[in-house]
Amino acid sequence: MCRSSLPWCSRGIEVVSVQVDARGPSKKGIPDESTWKDGSRGAGVLPAHLLLHPDPLSVQQVRNNPTYILGPGPDTAGLLGGILEIIVTLAGIVTATLYPVLKRQNEAAALGFAGSRVLESAGILAGVACLLAIISLKQAGAGNAALITGQTLAILYGRIFLLSQSLMPIANEVLLGVLLYQSRLVPRALPVIALIGAPLLLVSTLGTLLNLWGQVSWSALLALPVAVFEFSLGVYLTVKGFRPSPITSANALSEAPS
């Protein structure tokens, strides 16, 4: 019952209760911490980035056989390898969606990571185009006249593969490893693996570039830590998402510039 001595009662104003969100005021368009944690699961495509990577043997028959264009037999393995590389490309681009979270740790480094991922994907697509062009020459029955063209495309594919899938991942792992280590969004053991694997992958790439060893022998061994990092990171983010961190807290998000 309202007392007449209260000013809002005499003016006929109804008093209503307002429930205040315990998380405090939020800025329009800025998601809360749980939203960021759920969004991190988009990086779960990292295992696919590795598991769907084409078997080297599926493309070696196209790359390393100088008379592939003249040879008989189906092209299924080469086409399947090209399709898998396209899927790997799309998975790599999706991992760049980590940028909105990582930029709150270091915007320049996060932008560099997203850009290097996109550049890596563009290089992979260029290599796939070379691979599919060789297969198309064979299917068209180009014959001896296209042997030099086919061999040139095979060499070009090998160099593009070395740059896009060996050299560019070094920049990816260094930037992503530093950002994750500093932000503590995941257990620090994971980015440490990336920071150890990046120099090894650099040694592998330089050795292959200088013809010190084959592209499959030592290269595969030295690239193993990077593969372990990407696979482990993808599984962790799929299962648990980001850990609580100052850059994903409600205060940090509400104070972030729009």
Backbone as a ProteinNet text record, in pm:
[ID]
protein_1_A
[PRIMARY]
MCRSSLPWCSRGIEVVSVQVDARGPSKKGIPDESTWKDGSRGAGVLPAHLLLHPDPLSVQQVRNNPTYILGPGPDTAGLLGGILEIIVTLAGIVTATLYPVLKRQNEAAALGFAGSRVLESAGILAGVACLLAIISLKQAGAGNAALITGQTLAILYGRIFLLSQSLMPIANEVLLGVLLYQSRLVPRALPVIALIGAPLLLVSTLGTLLNLWGQVSWSALLALPVAVFEFSLGVYLTVKGFRPSPITSANALSEAPS
[TERTIARY]
85.8	0	88.5	56.5	139.3	99.7	197.9	171.9	167.9	72.7	54	168.2	246.8	356.8	473.8	476.6	584.3	555	650.7	624.3	580.7	640.2	601.3	461.8	410.4	275	174.2	202.3	108	97.1	200.7	195.7	147.8	112	55.8	160.1	285.7	390.4	406.4	404.3	415.4	562.1	590.5	726.3	743	846.1	872	1012.6	1032.8	1165.6	1245	1372	1460	1565.7	1579.4	1679.2	1807.5	1914.6	2042.8	2126	2183.2	2268.1	2391.1	2417.5	2529.4	2663.7	2667.3	2793.6	2827	2735.7	2765	2719.6	2735.6	2691.1	2771.2	2703.7	2769.7	2756.3	2854	2854.1	2786.7	2702.2	2627.7	2725.2	2698.3	2781.5	2904.2	2928.3	3044.9	2998	3034.1	2990.9	3060.9	2996.6	3055.9	3157.2	3212.9	3321.8	3277.5	3154	3107.4	3093.5	3057.4	3045.2	3180.5	3283.9	3417	3462.5	3431	3474	3408.5	3279.2	3211.8	3265.1	3296.6	3346.8	3483.4	3559.9	3692.3	3685.8	3571	3558.9	3563.4	3555.8	3573.2	3711.9	3808.7	3944.6	3956	3848.1	3850.4	3874.3	3876	3907.7	4056.4	4137.5	4280.9	4313	4246.9	4274.4	4240.4	4130.2	4095.8	4203.3	4263.8	4370.7	4486.2	4501.8	4609.1	4559.8	4447.6	4399.6	4355	4302.5	4256.7	4367	4487.3	4597.7	4623.5	4636.9	4650.1	4773.5	4756.6	4868.8	4972.1	5099.1	5200.1	5201.3	5172	5174.3	5065.2	4955.1	4845.4	4879.8	4976.9	5018.4	5158.3	5234.9	5369.3	5366.6	5265.2	5259.1	5235.9	5176.3	5155.4	5279.9	5342.1	5456.8	5584.2	5613.3	5746.4	5756.9	5647.8	5652.2	5657.3	5773.2	5785.3	5699	5660.1	5575.7	5432.8	5392.4	5257.2	5150.2	5171.2	5070.9	5050	5154.2	5144.8	5097.3	5106.9	5078.4	4930.3	4898.7	4759.9	4718.7	4595.9	4548.8	4461	4387.8	4295.6	4368.9	4299.5	4354.6	4288.5	4224.9	4146.6	4231.4	4350.2	4434.9	4475.8	4516.1	4556.1	4440.8	4322.5	4205.9	4165.8	4172.2	4138.8	4237.4	4364.9	4464	4435.4	4393.5	4358.7	4238.7	4138.3	4018	4049.8	4132.4	4170.3	4249.4	4333.5	4409.5	4316.7	4211.3	4114	4044.4	4010.1	3947.7	4044.4	4171.5	4273.5	4282.5	4270.8	4274.3	4160.8	4040.4	3924.7	3940.1	3993.8	4015.3	4115.9	4219.9	4318.8	4260.5	4170.7	4107.5	4018	3947.9	3858.1	3935.9	4058.9	4136.2	4171.1	4164.8	4191.6	4081.6	3968.6	3860.2	3896.2	4013.3	4060.2	4100.5	4109	4156.3	4079.2	3943.6	3872.7	3913.6	3955.3	3999	4147.1	4228	4372.6	4412	4332.4	4369.6	4364.7	4294.5	4288.2	4417.2	4501	4633.9	4734.8	4732.6	4822.4	4762.1	4706.7	4632.6	4722.6	4842.7	4933.9	4972.3	5006.5	5044.3	4925	4805.3	4685.8	4653.8	4669.5	4645.8	4748.3	4872.4	4974.9	4943	4891.2	4853.5	4742.2	4636.9	4524.9	4571.9	4656.7	4706.3	4792.4	4877.9	4965.5	4885.2	4776.9	4690.4	4624.2	4574.2	4509.5	4611.4	4731.8	4835.9	4876.4	4885.4	4915.5	4808.6	4683	4572.6	4574.5	4607.5	4615.5	4725.7	4839.6	4947	4908	4834.4	4789.8	4699	4608.3	4518	4595.4	4700.9	4782.8	4849.6	4895.3	4954.5	4853	4732.6	4627	4596.2	4596.7	4570.7	4674.3	4801.4	4906.1	4882	4846.5	4821.8	4706.3	4596.9	4480.2	4505.8	4593.7	4627.6	4701.9	4791.8	4863.1	4765	4671.9	4572.5	4486.3	4451.4	4369.3	4443.2	4574.8	4652.4	4651	4659.9	4655.9	4519.4	4415	4279.8	4246.5	4308.1	4282.8	4365.6	4455.4	4538.7	4637.1	4699.9	4790.3	4912.6	4956.9	5066.3	5203.4	5298.8	5438.1	5454.5	5366.7	5379.9	5364	5298.5	5272	5364.5	5467.1	5554.8	5629.8	5685.8	5761.2	5669.2	5548.2	5451.5	5415.8	5392.4	5357.9	5469.6	5594.1	5707.5	5727.4	5703.7	5715	5611.2	5488.6	5382.4	5413.6	5476.6	5511.7	5618.2	5718.7	5822.1	5761.7	5672.6	5607.7	5524.7	5454.6	5375.9	5466	5582.4	5672.8	5724.8	5758.5	5809.2	5698.2	5580.2	5467.9	5434.2	5439.7	5413.5	5514.7	5640.9	5745.7	5723.2	5682.4	5663.3	5534.3	5426.3	5295.7	5272	5323.5	5293	5413.7	5524.9	5641.6	5692.6	5703.1	5758.1	5654	5535.9	5433	5388.7	5376.1	5339.8	5438.1	5563.2	5659.5	5612.6	5573.5	5520.4	5391.7	5306.7	5181	5206.2	5295.8	5317.8	5385.2	5478.2	5545.3	5444.6	5364.5	5267.7	5161.8	5105.3	5001	5057.1	5178.3	5238.9	5264.8	5316.7	5343.7	5213.2	5111.9	4983.9	4918.3	4919.5	4857.2	4938.4	5069.8	5154.4	5132.7	5126.7	5110.8	4969.9	4870.3	4731.6	4684.1	4753.2	4713.9	4573.6	4533.4	4401.9	4398.2	4514.1	4526.2	4644.3	4657.8	4775.1	4904.3	4997.6	5118.9	5205.1	5183.8	5260.8	5233	5110.8	5076	5153	5149	5227.7	5377.7	5425.2	5568.2	5607	5518.7	5545	5556.1	5468.6	5472.9	5602.9	5645.7	5767.1	5892.9	5884.4	5996.1	5991.7	5870.9	5856.7	5886.8	5863.5	5883.7	6029.9	6129.3	6269	6305.5	6251.3	6279.3	6221.1	6101.4	6040.3	6118.9	6176	6260.3	6383.9	6446.7	6562	6521.5	6404.6	6354.9	6333.6	6272.5	6242.7	6370.4	6465.6	6592.1	6670.6	6666.2	6735.2	6676.9	6545.2	6479.8	6507.1	6503.7	6527.1	6668.8	6765.5	6905.3	6941.1	6838.4	6858.3	6951.5	6945.8	7026.7	6961.5	6828.7	6755	6624.6	6554.2	6428.4	6318	6209.1	6098.7	6013.8	6038.3	5954.9	6034.3	6166.1	6246.3	6262.3	6364.6	6389.1	6281.4	6222.3	6121.3	6004.6	5959.8	5845.9	5878.7	6001.5	6041.5	6051.4	6111.4	6128.8	5997.8	5901.3	5771.2	5677.3	5718.7	5631.1	5583.3	5669.8	5621	5510.2	5521	5416.9	5285.8	5293.3	5172.5	5109.8	5194.3	5143.2	5074.9	5134.5	5075.3	4938.3	4928.9	4801.3	4693.5	4729.4	4630.7	4585.2	4680.3	4647	4565.1	4601.6	4528	4384.8	4366.8	4231.7	4145.1	4202.6	4126.2	4092.6	4189.7	4166.3	4056.2	4061.4	3960.8	3824.4	3820.9	3692.5	3627	3708.8	3654.7	3628.9	3723.7	3714.9	3696.7	3738.1	3733.2	3844.9	3839	3941.9	3933.8	4049	4053.8	4019.3	3975.2	3952	4079.8	4065.5	4181.5	4142.1	4235.5	4201.5	4149.6	4195.9	4154.2	4013.7	3958.4	3820.9	3727	3774.7	3688.7	3585.6	3481.4	3372.7	3421	3510.7	3560	3642.4	3728.8	3812.8	3728.6	3624.7	3540.3	3457.5	3408.2	3325.2	3405.7	3537.1	3621.6	3687.9	3670.1	3736	3672.2	3751.7	3697	3610.9	3505	3415.4	3473.7
-119.9	0	123.7	219.8	338.7	446.5	511.6	620.1	751.9	834.8	959.9	1057.2	1036.9	1128.4	1112.7	998.6	976.7	1052.6	1128.5	1214.8	1140.7	1019.6	952.5	893.4	871.7	820.9	932.2	1054.7	1163.2	1197.9	1166.4	1197	1079.2	970.9	856.4	779.6	785.8	715	575.8	477.4	339.3	301.7	237.9	194.8	51.9	30.7	-103.4	-143.6	-272.4	-323.1	-350.7	-320.2	-341.8	-443.3	-546.5	-649.7	-611.8	-600.6	-560.5	-684.8	-688.4	-801.4	-801.8	-917.9	-927.6	-907.2	-921.8	-907.1	-761.5	-668.7	-526.4	-479.2	-349.6	-293.6	-349	-366.1	-417.5	-317.5	-325.7	-236	-304.8	-231	-290.9	-343.4	-467	-527.3	-598.4	-591.6	-658.7	-784.9	-904.8	-1028.3	-1050.4	-1130.1	-1157.6	-1270.6	-1305.8	-1403.9	-1539.6	-1582	-1713	-1718.1	-1605.6	-1601.9	-1621.9	-1556	-1573.9	-1718.7	-1779	-1916.9	-2011.2	-1989.4	-2072.9	-2046.6	-1921.5	-1888.6	-1946.6	-1974.7	-2031.6	-2169.2	-2234.5	-2368.4	-2367.8	-2249.6	-2242.2	-2284.9	-2274.5	-2318.9	-2470.3	-2539.6	-2685.1	-2745.9	-2661.8	-2713.4	-2740.4	-2703.6	-2729.1	-2877.3	-2971	-3112	-3149.5	-3092.2	-3118.7	-3063.9	-2952.9	-2891.2	-2989.4	-3082.9	-3180.8	-3315	-3362.9	-3495.3	-3503.1	-3391.9	-3391	-3353.1	-3331.5	-3297.6	-3416.4	-3389.9	-3501.1	-3585.8	-3715.5	-3808.3	-3768.7	-3751.6	-3714.1	-3805	-3935	-4027.9	-3997.4	-3932.2	-3903.5	-3794.7	-3710.9	-3605.9	-3631.5	-3720.5	-3748.2	-3807.6	-3888.9	-3950	-3845.7	-3735	-3625.7	-3538.6	-3511.6	-3420.7	-3481.3	-3603.9	-3660	-3750.3	-3772.9	-3855.6	-3764.2	-3748.7	-3653.2	-3689	-3817.6	-3858.3	-3888.6	-3828.1	-3853.1	-3821.5	-3715.5	-3673.4	-3781.4	-3859	-3961.3	-4094.7	-4114.6	-4245	-4277.5	-4407.1	-4450.2	-4451.8	-4488.5	-4505	-4390.8	-4415.7	-4313.7	-4198.7	-4088.9	-3970.7	-3946.5	-4049.1	-4032.4	-3983.3	-4041.7	-4005.1	-3858.7	-3813.2	-3673.7	-3578.2	-3612	-3526.4	-3522.3	-3638.8	-3643.1	-3558.8	-3565.6	-3483.3	-3335.2	-3294.9	-3154.4	-3110.6	-3196.9	-3163.4	-3150.1	-3240.9	-3234.4	-3107.4	-3065.7	-2942.5	-2820.6	-2824.2	-2714	-2709.1	-2826.4	-2830.9	-2779	-2817.4	-2767.4	-2615.4	-2561.5	-2416.5	-2348.7	-2401.5	-2343.1	-2353.5	-2466.8	-2482.5	-2381.4	-2353.3	-2254.6	-2115.3	-2081.1	-1949	-1936.9	-2044.9	-2040.9	-2013.7	-2065.6	-2042.5	-1894.8	-1817.2	-1673.7	-1601.9	-1670.9	-1609.4	-1594.8	-1642.9	-1618.5	-1472.5	-1397.8	-1259.4	-1172.2	-1176.1	-1086.8	-1103.3	-1224.7	-1247.5	-1212.3	-1257.4	-1237.7	-1090.9	-1010.1	-869	-795.1	-849.6	-784.8	-805	-895.9	-912.1	-824.5	-833.8	-751.9	-744.8	-630.1	-618.4	-635.4	-580.2	-590.8	-736.9	-810	-950.6	-1034.6	-1004.8	-1079	-1054.8	-931.3	-900.4	-970	-975.8	-1048.2	-1195.7	-1255.6	-1397.1	-1421.4	-1338.9	-1356.1	-1338.9	-1238.5	-1216	-1329.6	-1384.5	-1494.5	-1620.5	-1641.5	-1756.2	-1744.5	-1625.2	-1603.5	-1617.3	-1564.5	-1574.8	-1720.3	-1795.1	-1938	-2009.2	-1978.7	-2042.3	-2005.8	-1880.8	-1838.6	-1914.3	-1936.6	-2012.6	-2157.1	-2216.7	-2354.9	-2364.6	-2269.9	-2270.6	-2256.3	-2174.2	-2160.5	-2293.3	-2365.4	-2496	-2595.8	-2592.8	-2682.8	-2655.5	-2528.4	-2493.7	-2557	-2556.9	-2621.6	-2771.6	-2832.9	-2977.5	-3015.8	-2943.1	-2973.5	-2944.4	-2846.8	-2817.3	-2934.4	-2998.5	-3115.4	-3228	-3250.8	-3356.1	-3323.8	-3198.2	-3158.2	-3180.7	-3154	-3178.9	-3327.3	-3413	-3556.8	-3598.2	-3550	-3587.8	-3536.5	-3424.5	-3368	-3435.7	-3527.1	-3596.2	-3504.2	-3416	-3317.6	-3381.8	-3497.1	-3570.8	-3510.1	-3546	-3504	-3353.3	-3283.7	-3138.1	-3067.3	-3133	-3070	-3120	-3201.5	-3256.3	-3145.9	-3051.1	-2943.1	-2859.1	-2831.9	-2754.5	-2828.2	-2960.3	-3039.2	-3042.2	-3058.1	-3060	-2923.6	-2816.5	-2682.7	-2661.4	-2706	-2693.3	-2776.1	-2893.6	-2978.5	-2911.2	-2850.7	-2779.4	-2660.2	-2588.6	-2473.1	-2514.9	-2627.5	-2677.4	-2707.5	-2770.1	-2803.7	-2681	-2575.7	-2454.1	-2379.6	-2376.2	-2311.4	-2387.3	-2519.8	-2601.8	-2569.9	-2555.4	-2527.9	-2392.7	-2293.4	-2160.1	-2149.1	-2206.7	-2187.5	-2282.5	-2404.6	-2503.4	-2539.9	-2473.2	-2493.4	-2361.2	-2259.7	-2131.3	-2046.6	-2031.2	-1948	-2001.3	-2132.6	-2181.8	-2141	-2111.7	-2066.8	-1935.6	-1840.2	-1712.8	-1734.4	-1824.7	-1853.7	-1900.9	-1997.8	-2059.1	-1962	-1880.5	-1784	-1682	-1624.2	-1522.5	-1582	-1696.5	-1758.5	-1806.3	-1863.2	-1911.7	-1799.9	-1686.8	-1573.3	-1517.6	-1502.7	-1447.4	-1537.1	-1666.8	-1759.2	-1769.7	-1761.6	-1769.5	-1648.1	-1530.2	-1408.3	-1395.2	-1437	-1418.7	-1529.1	-1642.8	-1757.1	-1807	-1795.6	-1846.3	-1998.4	-2061.1	-2207	-2240.1	-2365.1	-2401.1	-2364	-2310	-2256.8	-2363.6	-2488.4	-2595.1	-2601	-2566.6	-2573.1	-2469.8	-2341.1	-2246.2	-2268.8	-2328.2	-2358.8	-2459	-2555.6	-2652	-2579.8	-2481.2	-2404.9	-2326.4	-2265.2	-2183.7	-2269.1	-2395.1	-2487.4	-2540	-2567.1	-2625.6	-2530.5	-2400.7	-2304.1	-2300.3	-2290.3	-2292.8	-2424.2	-2536.5	-2665.5	-2668.9	-2612.9	-2608.8	-2517	-2410.5	-2321.6	-2396.3	-2474.2	-2554.7	-2652.9	-2715.5	-2810.9	-2744.8	-2625.8	-2555.7	-2512.7	-2458.6	-2415.5	-2534.7	-2646.8	-2766.5	-2817.4	-2814.4	-2856.7	-2758.5	-2629.3	-2526.5	-2534.8	-2571.1	-2581.6	-2722.9	-2810.4	-2947.7	-3028.9	-3001.8	-3079.5	-3212.9	-3219.9	-3344.6	-3334.5	-3447.9	-3450.9	-3380.9	-3352.3	-3278	-3365.9	-3496.9	-3584.3	-3649.1	-3662	-3735.1	-3657.8	-3572.6	-3494.9	-3390.5	-3341.6	-3236.1	-3282.7	-3405.5	-3456.8	-3468.4	-3509.3	-3525.3	-3389.7	-3291.8	-3160.5	-3083.3	-3118.3	-3051	-3113.5	-3221.8	-3293	-3206.8	-3126.9	-3044.9	-2947.3	-2888.8	-2796.8	-2871.7	-2992	-3072.1	-3108.7	-3143.3	-3177	-3055.6	-2938.2	-2816	-2787.3	-2787.5	-2752.6	-2854.2	-2981.2	-3083.1	-3069.4	-3052.9	-3042.3	-2916.6	-2806	-2681.3	-2694.4	-2754.4	-2771.6	-2857.8	-2967.4	-3055.8	-2983.9	-2910.8	-2841.6	-2737.4	-2656.4	-2552.1	-2609.7	-2723.3	-2788.1	-2839.4	-2897	-2958.9	-2856.6	-2765.4	-2676	-2528.9	-2487.9	-2345.5	-2270.4	-2136.8	-2056	-2064.7	-2056.7	-2046.5	-1903.8	-1883.9	-1747.2	-1665.4	-1546.1	-1461.4	-1315.7	-1229.6	-1086.2	-1027.4	-1075.6	-1014.1	-1057.1	-1160.2	-1200	-1174	-1103.5	-1072.5	-968	-957.4	-865.5	-721.2	-685.4	-549	-513.7	-609	-582.5	-567.3	-652.5	-646.5	-518.3	-473.9	-354.1	-227.4	-232.5	-117.6	-114	-224.3	-231	-131.6	-68.8	24.3	-47.2	18.3	-44.9	-34.6
0	0	0	-84.3	-102.1	-4.2	57	149.4	71.6	105.8	33	54.6	166.2	194.3	96.7	25	-69.6	-198.7	-250.1	-363.1	-488.5	-513.3	-638.1	-631.6	-507.7	-495.8	-526.3	-476.4	-498	-645.9	-722.2	-864.7	-948.4	-882.4	-954.1	-1034.6	-990	-1063.5	-1004	-1090.5	-1044	-1027.1	-917.4	-889.1	-938.1	-1017.9	-1069.3	-1028.5	-1013.2	-975.8	-1102.9	-1097.3	-1210.8	-1169.9	-1251.4	-1223	-1293.5	-1215.8	-1270.3	-1296	-1415.5	-1451.3	-1361.6	-1299.6	-1205.6	-1273.5	-1406.9	-1475.3	-1501.9	-1466.1	-1484.4	-1619.2	-1644.1	-1769.8	-1885.5	-1996.3	-2115.4	-2227.2	-2314.8	-2428.6	-2545.2	-2613.5	-2722.7	-2828.3	-2872.8	-2975.1	-2921.6	-2790	-2731.8	-2660.8	-2710.3	-2646.8	-2514.7	-2428.6	-2299.1	-2310.3	-2195.2	-2194.1	-2245.3	-2209.4	-2253.6	-2404.2	-2464.2	-2609.4	-2675.5	-2619.5	-2675.5	-2660.6	-2546.7	-2524	-2623.3	-2649.2	-2746.9	-2887.2	-2917	-3049.6	-3077.8	-2972.8	-2994.1	-3057.1	-3046	-3102	-3254.2	-3314.6	-3459.2	-3502.3	-3411.2	-3442.3	-3435.5	-3406.8	-3405.5	-3542.6	-3648.2	-3780.7	-3795.5	-3697.3	-3706.7	-3724	-3650.4	-3679.4	-3822.6	-3875.3	-4014.9	-4107.6	-4068.3	-4146.8	-4164.8	-4070.2	-4078.8	-4131.2	-4077.4	-4113.8	-4258.8	-4312.4	-4450.4	-4548.2	-4496.4	-4585.7	-4677.5	-4808.4	-4903.5	-4877.7	-4898	-4889.1	-4995.1	-4957.3	-5057.2	-5178.8	-5158.8	-5270.6	-5372.9	-5326.9	-5418.6	-5518.4	-5484.5	-5577.6	-5633.2	-5571.8	-5620.7	-5760.7	-5789.8	-5921.7	-6030.5	-5993.2	-6088.6	-6095.5	-5980	-5974.2	-6029.4	-5988.9	-6012.2	-6134.3	-6203.8	-6325.1	-6447.3	-6509.3	-6619.8	-6739.9	-6750.8	-6863.7	-6818.1	-6707.9	-6655.3	-6759	-6835.4	-6934.1	-7040.1	-7068.2	-7172.3	-7118.2	-6987.1	-6928.6	-6922.8	-6918.5	-6904.9	-6757.6	-6735	-6598.1	-6551.4	-6443	-6390.5	-6322.7	-6309.1	-6243	-6107.5	-6054.2	-5931.7	-5815.2	-5798.3	-5683.9	-5691.5	-5809.5	-5824.3	-5801.3	-5853.8	-5833.4	-5686.6	-5619.6	-5477.4	-5396.7	-5432	-5363.5	-5380.3	-5501	-5524	-5442.7	-5435.1	-5358.5	-5210	-5159.3	-5017.8	-4988	-5080.5	-5058.3	-5056.2	-5134.9	-5131.6	-4996	-4941	-4808.4	-4702.7	-4714.7	-4621.8	-4629.7	-4751.3	-4769.6	-4694	-4708.2	-4639.3	-4487.9	-4441	-4297	-4245.3	-4324.9	-4283.5	-4272.7	-4365.8	-4361.2	-4238.6	-4203.8	-4088.3	-3959.8	-3949.5	-3827	-3809.3	-3917.3	-3905.6	-3828.7	-3802.5	-3726	-3578.4	-3538.3	-3401.9	-3381.8	-3490.2	-3483.3	-3384	-3379.2	-3286.3	-3140.7	-3101.9	-2964.2	-2948.2	-3042.6	-3030.8	-3039.2	-3108.9	-3123.8	-2990.4	-2890.9	-2760.6	-2682	-2729.1	-2670.7	-2745.5	-2876.9	-2958.8	-3098.7	-3131.6	-3257	-3378.4	-3373.4	-3487.8	-3513.9	-3407.9	-3423.6	-3469	-3415.6	-3455.4	-3602.1	-3646.7	-3787.4	-3876.1	-3829	-3903.4	-3914.6	-3806.6	-3809.3	-3910.2	-3905.1	-3998.3	-4142.4	-4166	-4300.9	-4351.7	-4265	-4307.1	-4334.9	-4259	-4286	-4422.9	-4453.4	-4583.1	-4696.2	-4675.7	-4778.1	-4799.3	-4691.7	-4703.5	-4785.1	-4756.9	-4829.1	-4976.5	-5007.7	-5147.5	-5220.5	-5153	-5214.2	-5240	-5144.9	-5164.2	-5286.3	-5302.1	-5417.2	-5548	-5547.5	-5667.9	-5703	-5600.9	-5625.4	-5677.8	-5623.1	-5670.5	-5817.1	-5856.1	-5995.7	-6088.3	-6045.5	-6125.5	-6135.8	-6024.3	-6021.1	-6113.3	-6103.3	-6185.6	-6333.4	-6361.5	-6500.5	-6564.5	-6487.6	-6540.1	-6571.7	-6480.7	-6501.9	-6623.5	-6639.7	-6754.1	-6885.9	-6888.2	-7009.3	-7045.6	-6944.8	-6971.2	-7023.9	-6960	-7001.4	-7141.5	-7178.1	-7311.4	-7419.5	-7380.6	-7478.6	-7546.5	-7467.5	-7527.3	-7590.4	-7539.4	-7600.6	-7574.7	-7662.8	-7645.2	-7647.5	-7717.9	-7730.2	-7595.9	-7500.5	-7370.8	-7260.3	-7296	-7193.3	-7118.3	-7191.2	-7127.2	-7039.1	-7088.5	-7009.6	-6880.8	-6892.7	-6775	-6672.5	-6719.6	-6627.4	-6560.7	-6635.6	-6577.8	-6468.9	-6494.4	-6393.8	-6270	-6289.4	-6175	-6088.2	-6153.6	-6078.1	-6005.2	-6073.6	-6011.9	-5891	-5902.3	-5789.2	-5669.2	-5695.6	-5586.5	-5514.5	-5587.9	-5525.3	-5450.6	-5509.2	-5440.4	-5312.5	-5319.3	-5200.1	-5090.7	-5128.9	-5030.8	-4962.9	-5041.1	-4985.2	-4904.3	-4956.8	-4892	-4776	-4785.2	-4682.2	-4595.4	-4618.1	-4531.3	-4475.1	-4561.7	-4516.6	-4443.5	-4501.2	-4437.9	-4301.8	-4282	-4148.5	-4039	-4074.5	-3973.3	-3911.9	-3998.7	-3949	-3870.7	-3918.7	-3848.7	-3705.4	-3692.3	-3560.7	-3464.8	-3515.2	-3427	-3374.8	-3463.7	-3422.3	-3330.3	-3370.7	-3288.5	-3155.6	-3157.8	-3034.5	-2935.3	-2982	-2893.6	-2836.3	-2920.6	-2874.3	-2769.8	-2793.7	-2698.8	-2570.4	-2580.4	-2461.4	-2372.1	-2431.5	-2353.3	-2296.2	-2370.6	-2326	-2232.2	-2229.6	-2145.3	-2178.6	-2303.7	-2344.3	-2346.2	-2357.6	-2354.7	-2263.5	-2220.8	-2140.6	-2212.9	-2140.2	-2202	-2268.2	-2233.4	-2297.7	-2447.7	-2488.9	-2631	-2713.9	-2679.1	-2759.5	-2750.3	-2640.8	-2632.4	-2741.5	-2766.7	-2874.4	-3008.2	-3029.8	-3154.9	-3167.2	-3057.5	-3061.3	-3076.6	-3035.9	-3058.8	-3202.1	-3249.9	-3382.7	-3496.6	-3477.5	-3586	-3633.9	-3543.7	-3591.7	-3661.1	-3611	-3675.5	-3815.8	-3831	-3964.1	-4057.1	-4001.9	-4082.8	-4133.3	-4045.3	-4086.3	-4195	-4177.2	-4276.1	-4411.5	-4409.7	-4535.1	-4605.4	-4530.5	-4590.6	-4645.3	-4573.1	-4620.9	-4751.3	-4761.8	-4885.8	-4998.3	-4965.4	-5066.2	-5122.5	-5038.3	-5080.1	-5126.4	-5137.9	-5186.4	-5097.3	-4966.4	-4872.9	-4841.3	-4854.9	-4836.2	-4912.4	-4920.2	-4993.3	-4917.6	-4991	-4930.8	-4839.2	-4837.7	-4755.5	-4643	-4656.8	-4558.7	-4428.6	-4420.6	-4299.3	-4276.5	-4382.3	-4369.1	-4283.8	-4307.7	-4232.3	-4083.8	-4053.3	-3913.2	-3843.1	-3909.1	-3848.1	-3838.5	-3921.8	-3917.6	-3814.8	-3751	-3657.7	-3540.2	-3473.7	-3361.8	-3402.5	-3521.7	-3567.8	-3587.3	-3642.5	-3661.8	-3527.9	-3430.3	-3296.5	-3234	-3249.7	-3193.4	-3253.6	-3385.3	-3448.8	-3415.5	-3413.9	-3380.9	-3235.7	-3143.8	-3001.6	-2973	-3037.3	-3016.2	-3065.1	-3182.2	-3234.2	-3144.7	-3094.1	-3005.2	-2874.8	-2819.5	-2691.9	-2706	-2810.7	-2827.2	-2859.6	-2928.3	-2957.7	-2830.2	-2742	-2620.6	-2510.6	-2488	-2371.5	-2406.7	-2524.1	-2555.6	-2485.7	-2490.3	-2427.5	-2275.6	-2211.7	-2065.7	-2024.2	-1899.2	-1849.7	-1861.1	-1913.8	-1938.4	-1924	-1884.3	-1873.8	-2004	-2119.6	-2245	-2286.2	-2220.1	-2250.2	-2133.1	-2030.6	-1916.6	-1954.7	-1875.1	-1904.4	-1906.1	-1813.9	-1809	-1931.8	-1972.7	-2089.4	-2214.1	-2225.5	-2343.5	-2347.3	-2229.6	-2227.5	-2251.5	-2218.6	-2239.4	-2375	-2453.3	-2583.9	-2678.7	-2766.4	-2864.5	-2965.6	-3009.2	-3106.7	-3245.7
[MASK]
++++++++++++++++++++++++++++++++++++++++++++++++++++++++++++++++++++++++++++++++++++++++++++++++++++++++++++++++++++++++++++++++++++++++++++++++++++++++++++++++++++++++++++++++++++++++++++++++++++++++++++++++++++++++++++++++++++++++++++++++++++++++++++++++++

